[in-house]
Structure formats: structure tokens, C-alpha cells
Amino acid sequence: MDREFKEFKRRYGEDKSVLDWIAYEEEEKRKKETKIQLRIDNLSSRFEKELNSKMIDDKYPCDNVLDYCDNLEDLEDLDG
């Protein structure tokens, strides 16, 4: 922790306090979590679109993606 604080002071100025460093670390953590959540949302959306197109291609009528995914074996075809 001391090494990280020293690096922070070196990068952003010797006048920075521990409170500045804590605020910086919290902001970086929040940015990282937001980026991860956006990636999760993007992948989920792409996966749902792929499943929906698969249902149309295979002519499996169903009301939603979950009806199509009752059996995990149905998902194996998406990999190839």
C-alpha cells in the first residue's frame, strides 16, 4: 500500500494526501466495474441475438430465448 501511495504522489504531485489517493483509487475501481458491466451487457445482448437468429434459422418457434435453452445441448451448435 505504501508503494502504491508513493507512486500516486510521484505521478500526481507530492502535495497529494492519503485522502486524495483513496478518492483516486475508489474512482478507478468504479470505472473498472462500469467497464466490466458494460462488457457483460454487450456480451449478453450479442448472445441473445445469436440465440434468436438460431431459433429463426432452425425454425423452432418459441416465445423467448429461455424456451429454446431448456436443454444445454442446444447451445453447443453456437460454438461452431
Contact map, one row per residue, 1 for C-alpha under 8 A:
11111000000000000000000000000000000000000000000000000000000000000000000000000000
11111100000000000000000000000000000000000000000000000000000000000000000000000000
11111110000000000000000000000000000000000000000000000000000000000000000000000000
11111111000000000000000000000000000000000000000000000000000000000000000000000000
11111111100000000100100000000000000000000000000000000000000000000000000000000000
01111111110000000000000000000000000000000000000000000000000000000000000000000000
00111111111000000000000000000000000000000000000000000000000000000000000000000000
00011111111110000000100000000000000000000000000000000000000000000000000000000000
00001111111111110000000000000000000000000000000000000000000000000000000000000000
00000111111111000000000000000000000000000000000000000000000000000000000000000000
00000011111110000000000000000000000000000000000000000000000000000000000000000000
00000001111111010000000000000000000000000000000000000000000000000000000000000000
00000001111111110000000000000000000000000000000000000000000000000000000000000000
00000000110111110000000000000000000000000000000000000000000000000000000000000000
00000000100011111000000000000000000000000000000000000000000000000000000000000000
00000000100111111101100000000000000000000000000000000000000000000000000000000000
00000000000000111111100000000000000000000000000000000000000000000000000000000000
00001000000000011111110000000000000000000000000000000000000000000000000000000000
00000000000000001111111000000000000000000000000000000000000000000000000000000000
00000000000000011111111100000000000000000000000000000000000000000000000000000000
00001001000000011111111110000000000000000000000000000000000000000000000000000000
00000000000000000111111111000000000000000000000000000000000000000000000000000000
00000000000000000011111111100000000000000000000000000000000000000000000000000000
00000000000000000001111111110000000000000000000000000000000000000000000000000000
00000000000000000000111111111000000000000000000000000000000000000000000000000000
00000000000000000000011111111100000000000000000000000000000000000000000000000000
00000000000000000000001111111110000000000000000000000000000000000000000000000000
00000000000000000000000111111111000000000000000000000000000000000000000000000000
00000000000000000000000011111111100000000000000000000000000000000000000000000000
00000000000000000000000001111111110000000000000000000000000000000000000000000000
00000000000000000000000000111111111000000000000000000000000000000000000000000000
00000000000000000000000000011111111100000000000000000000000000000000000000000000
00000000000000000000000000001111111110000000000000000000000000000000000000000000
00000000000000000000000000000111111111000000000000000000000000000000000000000000
00000000000000000000000000000011111111100000000000000000000000000000000000000000
00000000000000000000000000000001111111110000000000000000000000000000000000000000
00000000000000000000000000000000111111111000000000000000000000000000000000000000
00000000000000000000000000000000011111111100000000000000000000000000000000000000
00000000000000000000000000000000001111111110000000000000000000000000000000000000
00000000000000000000000000000000000111111111000000000000000000000000000000000000
00000000000000000000000000000000000011111111100000000000000000000000000000000000
00000000000000000000000000000000000001111111110000000000000000000000000000000000
00000000000000000000000000000000000000111111111000000000000000000000000000000000
00000000000000000000000000000000000000011111111100000000000000000000000000000000
00000000000000000000000000000000000000001111111110000000000000000000000000000000
00000000000000000000000000000000000000000111111111000000000000000000000000000000
00000000000000000000000000000000000000000011111111100000000000000000000000000000
00000000000000000000000000000000000000000001111111110000000000001000000000000000
00000000000000000000000000000000000000000000111111111000000000000000000000000000
00000000000000000000000000000000000000000000011111111100000000000000000000000100
00000000000000000000000000000000000000000000001111111110000000001000000000000100
00000000000000000000000000000000000000000000000111111111000000001000000000000000
00000000000000000000000000000000000000000000000011111111100000000000000000000000
00000000000000000000000000000000000000000000000001111111110000000000000000000000
00000000000000000000000000000000000000000000000000111111111111000001000000000000
00000000000000000000000000000000000000000000000000011111111110000000000000000000
00000000000000000000000000000000000000000000000000001111111100000000000000000000
00000000000000000000000000000000000000000000000000000111111100000000000000000000
00000000000000000000000000000000000000000000000000000011111110000000000000000000
00000000000000000000000000000000000000000000000000000011111111000001000000000000
00000000000000000000000000000000000000000000000000000011001111100000000000000000
00000000000000000000000000000000000000000000000000000010000111111011000000000000
00000000000000000000000000000000000000000000000000000000000011111010000000000000
00000000000000000000000000000000000000000000000000000000000001111111000000000000
00000000000000000000000000000000000000000000000100110000000001111111100000000000
00000000000000000000000000000000000000000000000000000000000000011111110000000000
00000000000000000000000000000000000000000000000000000000000001111111110000000000
00000000000000000000000000000000000000000000000000000010000101011111111001000000
00000000000000000000000000000000000000000000000000000000000000001111111101100000
00000000000000000000000000000000000000000000000000000000000000000111111100000000
00000000000000000000000000000000000000000000000000000000000000000001111111100000
00000000000000000000000000000000000000000000000000000000000000000000111111110000
00000000000000000000000000000000000000000000000000000000000000000000001111111000
00000000000000000000000000000000000000000000000000000000000000000001101111111000
00000000000000000000000000000000000000000000000000000000000000000000101111111110
00000000000000000000000000000000000000000000000000000000000000000000000111111111
00000000000000000000000000000000000000000000000000000000000000000000000011111111
00000000000000000000000000000000000000000000000001100000000000000000000000111111
00000000000000000000000000000000000000000000000000000000000000000000000000111111
00000000000000000000000000000000000000000000000000000000000000000000000000011111
